[in-house]
Amino acid sequence: MAQPDTTWKVLQHDAMQQLADNLWSVEGDLPNMQLRRRMLIARLPSGDLVIHNAIALDDAGMAQLEALGRPAWLVVPNGWHRIDAPRFKARYPDLRVICPRDSRKRVSEVVQVDATYDEFPRTEPGSPTVWFEHFGGNKAMEGAMYVRSSDGVTVILGDSLFNLQHMTGLFGLIYGRLLGNAGGAKVTLISRMFLLAGGDKANFRAWMERTAAIPGLVRAIPGHGDVIGPDAAGALKAVAETL
């Protein structure tokens, strides 16, 4: 594995927002793109943190993150959402890295992977606070992270689901409108081509329908775009019908 860039590079990001008693969100910029990304931080009953899609924050932001608990798990949701993974691993050497099964090779190019979604330990008695699931089918390049909070269940994804508003400028015209990536919750053309090819669309549709039926589902959070809620189940059912 080539030496990755672990220099702590902070891009513009918003303030941390609390979504539930044990779940926080930070939205931030991507390099040289109008598209933005989202980091989610879930706290386990032990006080350990599960960090999904890491974003390097400024000093105040990292101090706020560390005040929530001990960074213990880093989730890289696919082989493209890995920009700040080596930076977090260098900052927190004991951090354990987890990713989808068929993205392990690409993620491993920049950071050592300790486990796949299938291997995340369930140490809590009864219903877990955080758990993972692959979509099934021919490829497991992505999957979902679930978080159980006092207000219900949140499902967190990467590039398999977008919820972008229309954007301005040439990028907004081409990426958002012409390629059909913006304008509400949807499975994008890129996701259909690269993540859900080879028959996986049917499996993803079945996964969406199962997830929509989870009792107490309160929100769905894509890697790019707005949080979907409070009718997350209705939104997932509507997207599933387009597949």
C-alpha positions in Angstrom: 0.0 0.0 0.0 1.4 3.4 -1.0 1.8 6.0 1.7 -1.4 8.0 1.8 -1.6 11.7 2.6 -2.3 12.0 6.3 -1.8 15.8 6.5 -4.8 17.2 8.3 -6.5 19.2 5.6 -9.7 21.1 6.6 -12.2 22.1 4.0 -15.1 24.4 4.7 -17.7 22.6 6.8 -20.9 23.4 8.7 -21.3 23.3 12.5 -22.1 19.9 14.0 -25.9 19.2 14.3 -27.5 16.7 16.7 -30.1 14.6 15.1 -30.9 12.3 18.0 -29.7 11.5 21.5 -26.8 9.4 20.1 -26.4 10.7 16.5 -24.7 13.8 15.1 -24.1 15.1 11.6 -21.6 17.4 9.9 -21.9 18.5 6.3 -18.9 19.8 4.4 -17.3 20.6 1.1 -15.5 18.2 -1.3 -12.3 19.3 -3.1 -13.0 21.1 -6.3 -16.7 20.2 -6.4 -20.0 21.9 -5.8 -21.2 18.6 -4.4 -21.0 18.3 -0.6 -20.6 15.3 1.7 -21.9 14.3 5.1 -20.2 12.7 8.2 -22.4 10.9 10.8 -21.2 10.2 14.3 -23.1 7.5 16.4 -22.4 6.9 20.0 -22.6 3.4 21.4 -23.8 2.8 25.0 -20.1 2.2 26.0 -19.3 5.8 24.9 -17.4 4.6 21.9 -18.0 6.5 18.6 -18.8 5.0 15.2 -17.8 7.6 12.6 -19.4 7.2 9.2 -17.7 8.9 6.2 -15.0 10.9 8.0 -14.5 14.6 7.4 -11.5 16.4 8.8 -12.8 19.2 11.0 -11.2 22.3 12.3 -9.8 22.4 15.9 -13.1 23.4 17.5 -15.0 20.7 15.5 -12.6 18.0 16.4 -12.7 19.0 20.1 -16.5 18.8 19.9 -16.3 15.4 18.3 -13.9 14.0 20.9 -16.1 15.4 23.7 -18.9 13.0 22.5 -16.8 9.9 23.2 -13.9 7.8 22.1 -13.4 7.5 18.3 -13.5 3.7 18.0 -14.8 2.7 14.6 -14.4 4.4 11.2 -16.9 3.5 8.5 -15.8 4.0 4.9 -19.1 3.5 3.0 -17.5 2.7 -0.4 -14.3 2.9 -2.3 -14.8 6.5 -3.3 -15.6 8.0 0.2 -12.1 7.5 1.5 -10.6 11.0 1.3 -10.1 11.6 5.0 -10.0 8.0 6.2 -6.1 7.9 6.4 -6.1 11.2 8.2 -8.4 9.9 10.9 -6.5 6.7 11.2 -3.2 8.7 11.7 -4.9 10.9 14.3 -6.5 7.9 16.2 -4.2 4.9 15.7 -6.5 2.6 17.6 -9.4 3.4 15.3 -10.8 0.2 13.7 -11.8 0.6 10.0 -14.9 -1.0 8.5 -16.2 -1.0 4.9 -18.5 -3.0 2.6 -17.1 -6.4 1.6 -16.5 -5.7 -2.1 -15.0 -2.2 -1.5 -12.3 -3.6 0.8 -9.6 -3.7 -1.9 -10.1 -0.1 -3.0 -10.4 1.2 0.6 -7.3 -0.8 1.6 -5.3 1.2 -1.0 -5.3 4.2 1.5 -6.0 2.7 4.9 -5.9 -0.7 6.6 -9.3 -2.3 6.8 -10.1 -4.3 10.0 -13.5 -5.6 9.2 -16.3 -5.7 6.7 -20.0 -4.9 7.4 -20.6 -8.6 7.9 -17.9 -8.7 10.7 -19.0 -5.7 12.8 -19.3 -7.1 16.4 -22.6 -7.1 18.1 -21.7 -7.0 21.8 -24.9 -5.5 23.2 -27.6 -7.7 24.6 -31.0 -7.4 22.8 -31.4 -4.9 20.1 -28.1 -3.3 18.9 -27.5 0.4 18.7 -25.5 0.2 15.5 -25.6 -2.5 12.9 -24.8 -3.0 9.2 -26.2 -4.7 6.2 -25.1 -5.3 2.6 -27.8 -4.9 0.0 -27.2 -8.4 -1.4 -26.9 -9.5 -5.0 -23.9 -9.8 -7.2 -21.8 -7.0 -5.6 -21.5 -5.7 -2.1 -19.7 -2.4 -2.9 -22.1 -0.6 -0.6 -24.5 -1.3 2.2 -26.3 0.5 5.0 -25.5 1.5 8.6 -28.4 1.6 11.0 -28.5 3.5 14.3 -31.2 3.0 16.9 -31.9 6.1 19.0 -34.6 7.0 21.5 -36.7 8.5 18.8 -36.4 5.5 16.4 -34.2 4.0 13.7 -32.0 5.9 11.2 -30.6 4.3 8.1 -27.4 5.8 6.6 -26.1 5.2 3.1 -23.3 6.4 0.8 -23.7 6.9 -3.0 -26.5 4.5 -3.5 -29.1 7.2 -2.6 -28.9 10.9 -3.2 -31.3 13.7 -2.0 -29.9 16.8 -3.7 -31.7 20.0 -4.4 -31.0 21.6 -7.8 -27.7 23.5 -7.9 -26.7 26.6 -9.8 -24.0 27.1 -12.5 -22.6 24.7 -15.1 -22.0 21.9 -12.5 -25.7 22.2 -11.4 -26.8 22.1 -15.0 -24.7 19.1 -16.1 -24.4 17.0 -12.9 -27.7 17.9 -11.4 -30.2 18.3 -14.2 -28.8 16.7 -17.3 -27.5 13.6 -15.5 -30.5 13.6 -13.2 -28.6 13.5 -9.9 -30.6 16.3 -8.2 -34.3 17.1 -7.6 -35.1 15.0 -4.5 -34.5 11.5 -3.3 -33.4 9.1 -6.0 -31.0 6.4 -7.1 -28.7 8.3 -9.5 -27.5 7.2 -13.0 -24.0 6.8 -11.6 -25.2 4.5 -8.9 -27.2 2.4 -11.3 -24.2 2.0 -13.6 -21.5 1.3 -11.0 -23.0 0.2 -7.7 -26.2 -1.6 -8.7 -25.2 -3.1 -12.1 -25.6 -6.8 -13.0 -29.0 -7.4 -11.4 -28.4 -5.6 -8.1 -31.2 -3.1 -8.8 -33.8 -5.7 -7.9 -31.9 -6.6 -4.7 -31.6 -2.9 -3.8 -35.3 -2.4 -4.4 -36.1 -5.4 -2.0 -33.7 -3.9 0.5 -35.5 -0.5 0.4 -38.8 -2.1 0.9 -37.6 -4.1 3.9 -36.0 -1.0 5.4 -39.1 1.0 4.8 -41.0 -1.6 6.9 -38.7 -1.3 9.9 -40.8 -0.3 12.9 -39.9 3.2 14.1 -37.9 4.2 11.0 -37.6 8.0 11.4 -34.9 9.2 8.9 -32.8 8.1 6.0 -29.5 9.9 5.4 -27.7 9.8 2.0 -24.0 10.5 1.6 -24.9 13.6 -0.5 -27.9 15.8 0.1 -30.6 16.5 2.7 -31.7 14.2 5.5 -34.9 12.4 4.5 -37.6 12.5 7.2 -39.9 12.3 9.0 -41.6 10.1 6.4 -38.5 8.2 5.5 -40.4 5.0 4.9 -42.6 6.7 2.3 -39.6 8.2 0.6 -37.8 4.9 0.4 -40.9 3.2 -1.0 -41.3 5.9 -3.7 -37.6 5.5 -4.7 -38.0 1.7 -4.8 -40.8 2.0 -7.3 -38.4 3.7 -9.8 -36.0 0.7 -9.9 
